[in-house]
């Protein structure tokens, strides 16, 4: 997986688009098919105060609704911090949307106005599947892609 190539591809495909769902669908498709450890890749969108609902994703079924008060995705949305969880069984209040998930990387997604649009969730059936390099690579890509999103 060449992160620079994937970044360029995502940026090129999303150039000029402002529709949040279209952007999410494109990012998910590219990441899911390029990250060797991602078994489930998707967005949870902020749809009400302290509430996430499933957005575009690839992989098996995900949870439909996640409150900010529950799970890894809720914690990332609530705190605004990237969460790289090497063992989901050790995370307090983890929501098991899939019984095969062993690790997660969840990144809050903001537009340039500071509005939280949702979180990007990458799940793997392997423990410690995601690295600090995944975090540092994806944060600026998401910032650029979603800067002008509604």
trRosetta pair geometry for C-beta under 8 A, 3 or more apart (Angstrom, degrees):
i j d omega theta_ij theta_ji phi_ij phi_ji
1 6 6.8 0 -176 -31 90 135
1 34 5.6 112 -132 162 104 84
1 35 6.2 50 -120 -111 158 41
1 36 5.8 -134 -33 -17 122 96
2 5 4.0 54 95 13 114 114
2 6 6.6 160 88 -13 61 85
3 6 5.7 -58 -145 40 33 109
3 7 6.0 37 156 -23 67 107
3 133 7.5 -122 -54 154 157 105
3 137 4.7 -77 -163 -146 140 146
4 7 5.7 -52 -145 35 29 114
4 8 6.4 29 156 -17 64 106
5 8 5.9 -56 -149 37 30 109
5 9 6.3 30 153 -20 65 108
6 9 5.6 -55 -147 37 32 113
6 10 6.3 31 155 -19 66 105
6 30 6.2 139 -162 160 91 110
6 31 7.3 87 -180 -94 132 57
6 34 4.9 151 -105 134 128 163
7 10 5.9 -56 -147 36 28 108
7 11 6.2 25 156 -16 65 109
7 137 7.1 -120 -66 -178 120 94
7 141 5.1 -122 -127 -97 91 121
8 11 5.8 -57 -145 40 29 110
8 12 6.1 29 157 -20 65 110
9 12 5.8 -57 -145 38 27 111
9 13 6.2 22 159 -16 63 111
9 30 5.9 170 110 -141 115 134
10 13 6.0 -61 -145 40 27 108
10 14 6.1 1 165 1 65 117
10 26 7.1 133 -144 133 73 100
10 27 5.9 52 -146 -112 120 71
10 30 5.1 -173 -83 86 90 165
10 31 7.8 34 -84 -49 131 82
10 141 5.9 48 84 -174 145 121
10 145 6.3 -54 149 -79 108 132
11 14 6.4 -73 -141 48 23 95
11 15 6.5 52 157 -62 62 88
11 141 7.2 -111 -57 -143 92 85
11 144 6.3 -15 -109 118 104 134
11 145 6.9 -121 -99 -78 58 85
12 15 5.9 -24 -151 -18 29 117
13 26 5.2 -175 127 -174 124 132
13 30 7.0 178 33 -56 153 136
14 17 5.1 -93 -166 39 64 118
14 23 5.4 66 -140 -126 124 84
14 26 5.5 166 -75 93 95 148
14 27 7.2 17 -61 -57 141 85
14 145 4.9 23 103 -140 160 95
17 22 5.4 -118 -178 104 135 125
17 23 5.6 169 109 -71 120 87
17 26 7.7 104 57 7 163 150
18 23 7.9 -35 -172 -39 11 124
18 148 4.9 -73 -110 123 95 99
18 149 5.8 166 -167 -110 57 39
18 150 5.9 68 152 -24 99 88
19 22 4.0 60 86 15 112 114
19 23 6.5 171 87 -13 58 86
19 149 7.4 -18 107 -137 10 82
19 150 7.1 -14 -115 24 37 108
20 23 5.8 -60 -150 38 29 111
20 24 6.2 29 155 -20 67 108
20 45 7.3 102 135 -123 131 120
20 117 5.7 -160 -140 -160 132 130
20 118 8.0 119 175 2 125 118
20 146 7.3 46 -123 -134 80 98
20 149 4.5 90 -89 -176 79 118
20 150 5.8 -106 -29 60 103 69
21 24 5.6 -52 -144 37 32 113
21 25 6.3 35 157 -21 65 105
21 45 7.9 -21 -87 -79 81 146
21 55 6.6 -147 -120 -162 78 107
21 56 6.4 126 -166 -30 73 113
22 25 5.9 -53 -147 34 29 111
22 26 6.5 25 156 -16 62 109
23 26 6.0 -61 -151 38 29 109
23 27 6.2 26 157 -16 67 109
23 145 5.7 144 -167 158 118 104
23 146 6.1 136 138 -90 153 74
23 149 5.7 -87 20 -95 156 124
24 27 5.9 -58 -144 39 29 108
24 28 6.1 29 159 -19 65 110
24 43 4.4 -64 -155 4 125 156
24 45 7.5 -60 -73 -73 166 104
24 55 5.1 -36 148 140 159 133
24 56 4.5 147 118 35 101 117
24 118 7.4 17 -101 57 135 144
25 28 5.9 -57 -146 37 26 111
25 29 6.4 28 157 -21 62 107
25 56 3.9 -141 -86 -128 67 164
26 29 5.9 -54 -149 33 29 111
26 30 6.5 22 158 -12 64 108
27 30 6.1 -63 -150 40 28 106
27 31 6.1 18 160 -12 67 114
27 43 7.8 73 74 -51 118 119
27 120 7.1 -76 127 -112 133 131
27 142 7.4 65 -142 -104 153 77
27 145 6.2 97 -76 153 124 168
28 31 6.1 -63 -141 43 26 104
28 32 5.8 23 165 -21 66 114
28 41 5.2 158 -154 121 78 101
28 42 5.8 34 -126 -105 133 45
28 43 6.5 -103 -63 -16 120 92
28 56 5.0 -164 16 121 149 103
28 57 5.9 -127 -157 -115 149 31
28 58 5.5 153 152 -4 105 99
28 120 7.9 -162 -83 -138 79 97
29 32 6.2 -59 -140 36 21 108
29 33 6.4 1 168 -1 59 114
29 58 6.5 111 -98 -42 50 140
30 33 6.6 -75 -150 45 22 97
30 34 6.0 -6 165 0 63 124
31 34 6.1 -79 -139 47 24 97
31 35 5.4 7 179 -11 72 117
31 38 6.4 60 143 -2 89 174
31 41 5.1 -176 100 -165 107 151
31 120 7.9 73 27 -175 172 128
31 122 7.0 -102 151 -93 130 117
32 35 6.9 -48 -116 35 17 96
32 38 5.6 -123 -125 113 52 132
32 41 3.8 -150 -80 37 91 137
32 58 4.0 19 -122 69 176 135
32 59 6.8 -144 -139 -40 128 92
33 58 7.7 -30 -41 117 78 166
35 38 4.0 62 87 -5 118 117
35 41 7.2 127 42 -79 127 136
35 122 6.7 -31 98 -148 163 138
35 134 7.7 63 -133 -126 128 120
37 122 7.9 68 97 156 90 118
37 124 4.6 -14 160 -110 91 139
37 126 6.0 -91 -149 48 100 125
37 129 3.8 164 175 -180 136 113
37 130 6.6 -168 96 -67 142 63
38 41 4.8 29 172 -60 134 109
38 59 7.8 -113 151 -63 84 131
38 122 4.8 -72 -112 -159 107 102
38 123 7.1 83 -151 59 66 44
38 124 6.2 -79 -101 -78 30 86
38 129 7.9 152 -66 138 44 137
39 59 5.8 94 140 -130 58 131
39 98 8.0 -143 110 105 121 160
39 100 7.0 -92 126 111 160 121
39 101 7.4 -158 68 -97 125 70
39 123 5.8 -65 62 102 88 84
39 124 5.5 121 3 -126 98 40
39 125 5.0 56 -30 -15 159 92
40 57 6.8 7 -177 180 85 117
40 58 7.4 -178 -148 90 47 53
40 59 3.3 -153 -110 95 66 166
40 60 6.3 -61 -91 40 116 75
40 62 6.6 141 -180 -80 133 100
40 98 6.4 162 -29 -1 152 151
40 101 7.1 -51 27 -88 129 109
40 121 7.4 -17 116 117 97 98
40 122 7.5 156 86 -158 59 38
40 123 4.0 3 56 51 103 115
41 57 6.5 172 93 -154 47 71
41 58 5.3 2 58 53 92 92
41 59 6.3 127 17 -19 58 119
41 120 7.8 -4 -170 -176 79 90
41 121 7.4 172 -149 90 37 59
41 122 5.3 2 -109 -111 80 73
41 123 7.5 -149 -66 26 43 71
42 54 6.7 -9 154 -156 139 87
42 55 6.6 162 174 70 91 72
42 56 6.5 -162 -143 106 81 46
42 57 2.5 -8 -101 -107 126 105
42 58 6.8 176 -68 20 85 49
42 59 7.0 -110 -31 33 109 109
42 62 5.6 -106 57 -45 159 158
42 120 7.7 -178 103 -151 27 55
42 121 5.6 -14 68 60 71 97
43 54 7.8 114 89 -169 57 47
43 55 3.7 -34 89 66 101 125
43 56 5.7 35 30 53 108 72
43 57 6.8 -150 25 -68 56 80
43 109 7.2 -28 -133 9 112 150
43 118 5.0 65 178 118 101 143
43 119 6.9 161 -152 81 63 41
43 120 5.7 -34 -96 -99 76 58
43 121 7.1 155 -101 15 23 83
44 52 3.8 37 153 171 116 126
44 53 6.7 162 -162 74 76 19
44 54 6.0 -44 -109 -99 72 39
44 55 6.2 178 -106 4 16 94
44 62 7.9 -140 -75 145 95 141
44 66 5.7 -23 -155 38 153 124
44 73 5.1 63 24 -178 152 141
44 77 7.5 -82 95 -55 117 133
44 118 5.3 -177 91 -169 49 106
44 119 5.2 1 53 52 96 90
44 121 6.2 46 -10 -16 101 124
45 52 6.5 143 67 -154 32 70
45 53 5.7 -28 60 63 88 76
45 54 7.7 15 15 112 86 12
45 55 4.3 100 -30 -61 103 120
45 117 6.8 -49 -138 159 75 69
45 118 4.1 -60 -109 -81 39 134
46 51 7.2 107 -153 77 58 54
46 52 6.2 -44 -88 -96 48 67
46 77 6.8 154 -81 -150 101 128
46 116 5.4 88 -30 110 153 92
46 117 6.3 -160 23 176 104 19
46 118 5.3 -150 -12 -78 72 62
47 51 5.7 -64 62 104 83 101
47 52 7.1 111 9 -140 89 22
47 53 4.7 12 -9 8 141 115
48 51 4.2 11 62 46 93 127
50 67 6.0 17 148 -165 90 83
50 68 4.1 -94 -152 15 73 123
50 69 6.9 29 -178 -25 117 87
50 78 7.5 39 -128 -95 84 89
51 65 6.9 -24 -168 -163 97 98
51 66 7.8 147 -161 81 52 45
51 67 5.8 -35 -105 -112 65 61
51 68 7.0 -78 -56 -20 29 85
52 65 7.1 145 85 -161 59 48
52 66 4.4 -17 67 66 112 91
52 67 7.4 -176 23 -93 80 11
52 68 7.1 117 -18 -67 96 63
52 73 6.0 -115 71 139 166 119
52 74 6.8 -141 12 -88 125 67
52 77 5.9 -155 -55 -48 124 163
52 118 6.4 107 -133 -139 102 85
52 119 6.8 -29 -120 21 146 104
53 64 6.5 -12 -150 163 79 64
53 65 5.5 -21 -103 -101 73 68
53 66 7.8 176 -82 23 28 69
54 57 6.4 -57 -172 -11 103 130
54 62 5.1 146 -117 85 128 118
54 63 6.7 175 -62 89 110 50
54 64 5.3 -76 -1 -133 118 40
54 65 7.6 -81 -14 -57 81 37
55 118 6.1 8 -12 -157 143 171
57 62 5.5 22 79 -12 177 137
59 62 7.5 74 80 -54 105 95
59 123 7.3 168 131 58 173 110
60 98 5.8 108 77 -103 130 129
61 97 7.4 -138 114 168 73 98
61 98 7.6 152 73 -77 67 95
62 97 5.1 10 -157 169 54 148
62 98 7.7 -50 -106 -34 52 102
62 121 7.7 119 -138 80 140 140
63 66 5.5 82 105 -60 133 98
63 71 7.8 -170 22 -34 164 172
63 95 5.9 8 -59 136 157 133
63 97 4.1 -104 -34 -101 89 116
66 70 6.1 -133 -165 78 78 101
66 71 5.7 -70 -153 48 121 135
66 73 5.0 40 123 85 161 124
66 74 5.2 -137 155 -57 102 95
66 95 6.5 -155 -119 33 107 164
67 70 5.1 72 62 13 87 102
67 74 5.7 32 98 -118 50 133
68 74 4.7 142 -161 -162 23 85
68 75 7.9 124 -179 -66 62 23
68 77 5.0 -112 -118 94 90 113
68 78 4.2 124 173 -71 104 94
69 74 5.8 -52 48 168 21 140
69 78 7.1 95 -78 -75 40 143
70 74 4.5 96 62 6 46 161
70 93 5.7 -128 -144 161 63 116
70 95 5.7 67 147 -51 108 120
71 74 4.8 98 58 13 77 104
71 75 6.8 -136 102 -6 41 91
71 91 8.0 56 -154 123 48 127
71 93 6.2 -114 -60 129 37 86
71 94 5.8 65 -127 -148 70 36
71 95 3.6 -42 -82 3 129 105
72 75 5.8 -56 -146 37 29 111
72 76 6.4 29 155 -19 64 105
72 83 5.4 -161 -167 105 92 141
72 85 5.4 -96 -113 -9 136 147
72 88 6.9 -76 -36 -124 135 97
72 91 5.9 4 -72 157 98 162
72 94 6.3 18 -30 -121 93 80
72 95 7.6 -126 14 29 73 83
72 104 5.0 112 102 90 167 148
72 106 5.1 159 140 -10 101 144
72 121 7.6 117 98 -127 110 108
73 76 5.8 -54 -147 35 31 109
73 77 6.4 27 155 -15 65 107
73 95 7.6 -54 27 40 101 123
73 106 5.4 -155 -96 -134 57 146
73 119 5.1 171 -153 75 84 146
73 121 5.5 -32 -89 -81 112 129
74 77 5.8 -58 -148 40 31 109
74 78 5.9 30 155 -21 67 111
74 95 7.8 85 -3 -10 115 127
75 78 5.6 -54 -139 39 30 112
75 79 6.0 5 168 2 66 114
75 83 6.0 65 96 -56 111 158
75 106 7.8 103 69 79 85 147
76 79 6.6 -66 -134 50 22 93
76 80 7.7 85 172 -90 53 6
76 81 6.3 -115 -134 74 62 57
76 82 6.8 23 -135 -126 112 23
76 83 4.7 -118 -76 6 101 112
76 106 4.1 -141 -29 120 158 118
76 107 7.0 -96 -175 -85 142 5
76 108 5.4 -166 156 -54 93 83
76 119 5.0 101 97 -125 125 142
77 80 7.7 20 -173 -69 23 46
77 108 6.3 140 -100 -106 44 98
77 116 6.5 113 -152 168 80 142
77 118 7.5 -41 -101 -158 114 37
77 119 5.3 -99 -64 -38 89 122
79 83 8.0 92 57 -54 129 110
80 108 5.2 -36 -146 -10 48 173
80 116 7.1 -110 -102 -90 90 126
81 108 7.1 74 32 -8 13 122
82 105 7.5 -5 -177 -172 96 81
82 106 7.1 170 -156 88 52 55
82 107 5.0 -2 -115 -109 92 72
82 108 7.0 -113 -70 12 56 80
82 135 5.2 109 152 -142 155 114
82 139 6.7 -70 -63 -79 140 112
83 104 7.3 15 109 105 98 101
83 105 7.5 176 92 -149 55 39
83 106 4.8 3 56 54 97 100
84 104 7.8 -166 -146 98 35 54
84 105 5.1 3 -112 -112 74 82
84 130 5.4 -135 -145 98 103 115
84 131 7.9 -22 -157 138 148 6
84 132 7.1 -121 6 -84 172 54
84 134 7.5 130 -110 71 125 113
84 135 6.0 -77 -53 -59 128 124
85 88 5.5 76 126 -86 128 63
85 90 7.8 -176 -171 68 97 88
85 91 5.0 -10 -147 -62 139 136
85 94 7.8 157 163 -101 159 119
85 103 6.0 -177 97 -155 68 65
85 104 4.8 14 50 54 109 86
85 105 7.6 -163 25 -74 67 39
85 106 7.7 20 0 5 106 100
86 103 5.2 -22 -152 -120 31 120
86 127 5.9 53 164 176 78 80
86 128 3.9 15 -151 -87 108 73
86 129 7.9 159 -135 13 62 53
86 130 7.8 -140 -92 50 64 77
87 90 4.4 52 96 11 109 112
87 91 7.4 174 97 -23 59 83
87 102 6.8 -38 -126 174 55 76
87 103 6.5 -31 -70 -88 30 83
87 127 5.3 11 -89 -141 80 111
87 128 7.3 -11 -47 -45 76 76
88 91 5.3 -47 -153 19 48 118
88 94 4.7 126 174 -148 89 153
88 96 7.6 127 132 -94 132 76
88 101 5.7 22 12 124 159 99
88 102 6.3 -170 16 -176 101 22
88 103 6.3 -166 -29 -96 89 27
88 104 5.8 70 -80 -6 112 106
89 94 7.0 -99 -96 37 23 155
89 102 7.8 -26 -14 -142 97 62
91 94 4.3 93 79 -63 102 108
96 99 6.0 45 170 -91 121 52
96 101 6.9 -176 -142 48 68 111
97 101 7.0 47 57 -7 79 145
97 123 8.0 -116 63 -74 114 162
98 101 4.7 102 74 -23 97 101
98 123 6.8 113 43 143 128 157
100 125 4.5 -28 156 -110 101 111
101 104 6.6 26 178 -61 122 97
101 123 4.5 -52 -122 -170 114 122
101 124 7.2 91 -144 63 67 31
101 125 6.6 -84 -100 -90 28 56
102 124 6.3 -56 56 99 87 74
102 125 5.6 73 2 -170 105 31
102 126 5.8 -138 64 92 133 8
102 127 4.6 -87 151 -67 122 62
102 129 7.3 105 81 -21 100 113
103 123 7.4 155 85 -155 47 52
103 124 5.0 -11 61 58 92 103
103 126 6.5 -38 19 91 117 55
103 127 5.3 119 -44 -142 113 36
103 128 5.8 -170 -87 -35 155 18
103 129 4.6 169 68 16 133 93
103 130 6.2 -168 135 10 122 91
104 121 6.4 -26 -162 -162 111 87
104 122 6.8 148 -157 80 57 55
104 123 5.3 -19 -102 -102 83 68
104 124 7.5 -172 -78 19 39 74
104 130 7.6 -26 134 8 18 137
105 121 7.7 152 81 -155 51 40
105 122 4.5 -4 57 57 97 107
105 129 7.9 -112 -22 84 106 90
105 130 3.8 -156 -51 -175 127 175
105 134 5.8 -50 -136 116 168 135
105 135 6.9 -140 -157 -73 120 80
105 138 7.9 113 142 28 130 156
106 119 5.2 13 -176 169 98 127
106 120 7.0 166 -152 82 49 51
106 121 5.1 -3 -106 -105 87 72
106 122 7.6 -162 -72 26 45 64
107 119 6.4 156 76 -160 38 75
107 120 4.7 -8 57 53 96 101
107 135 7.2 165 -88 -132 113 71
107 138 5.7 -137 -46 116 167 125
107 139 6.4 -149 -150 -87 131 68
107 142 6.2 173 127 -13 134 164
108 116 6.1 -54 -170 -135 110 103
108 118 8.0 -180 -151 107 54 30
108 119 5.5 -44 -99 -101 45 83
109 116 7.3 102 74 -161 53 60
109 117 4.8 -59 105 62 99 103
109 118 5.3 -1 49 67 115 67
109 119 6.3 173 2 -103 89 25
109 120 5.8 90 -49 -24 118 92
109 142 5.3 -110 -117 178 89 126
109 146 5.4 99 178 -6 102 172
110 114 6.1 -17 -173 -140 124 30
110 115 6.5 146 -156 71 72 39
110 116 5.7 -43 -97 -96 78 50
110 117 6.6 162 -112 3 21 88
110 143 7.2 4 65 -111 89 74
110 146 6.9 137 84 106 33 127
111 114 7.4 -48 73 17 67 19
111 115 5.0 2 37 53 105 94
111 117 5.9 89 -32 -44 90 117
111 146 5.4 -109 -94 147 64 89
111 147 6.2 94 -162 -167 65 19
111 148 6.9 120 -158 -75 108 2
111 149 4.8 -134 -96 60 114 82
111 150 7.6 51 -82 -87 161 6
112 147 4.2 42 -45 -165 110 76
112 148 6.6 5 7 -68 121 48
117 146 6.1 -131 18 -168 153 138
117 149 6.0 12 -91 104 154 134
120 138 7.2 -135 84 169 147 134
120 142 6.5 -129 -9 -102 141 139
122 130 6.4 116 92 -81 124 136
122 134 7.7 -107 59 170 156 139
124 129 3.4 -25 72 25 166 167
124 130 6.9 174 -4 -34 134 87
126 129 4.4 107 80 -77 99 108
130 134 4.7 -84 -166 47 90 156
130 135 7.6 93 154 -42 111 82
131 134 5.0 119 56 -5 67 94
131 135 7.6 -125 105 2 50 84
132 135 5.4 -50 -157 33 44 116
132 136 6.3 33 152 -12 74 106
133 136 5.9 -56 -139 43 34 104
133 137 5.9 34 159 -20 67 112
134 137 5.9 -60 -144 40 25 110
134 138 6.0 11 164 -11 64 116
135 138 6.4 -67 -141 40 21 100
135 139 6.3 27 167 -30 63 108
136 139 6.4 -40 -136 21 26 113
136 140 7.9 14 171 -2 53 101
137 140 7.6 -82 -176 38 25 93
137 141 6.8 13 150 -11 64 120
138 141 5.5 -66 -148 42 40 113
138 142 5.9 36 160 -20 77 107
139 142 6.1 -60 -149 37 25 107
139 143 6.4 26 154 -20 62 108
140 143 5.3 -51 -144 36 37 116
140 144 6.3 35 158 -18 68 104
141 144 6.0 -58 -152 37 29 107
141 145 6.2 23 155 -16 66 111
142 145 5.8 -57 -140 40 31 108
142 146 5.8 -3 173 9 68 116
143 146 6.9 -74 -135 52 17 88
143 147 6.4 48 160 -67 58 89
144 147 6.0 -24 -151 -23 26 116
145 149 7.8 27 128 -39 68 119
146 149 4.4 -40 -157 3 71 131
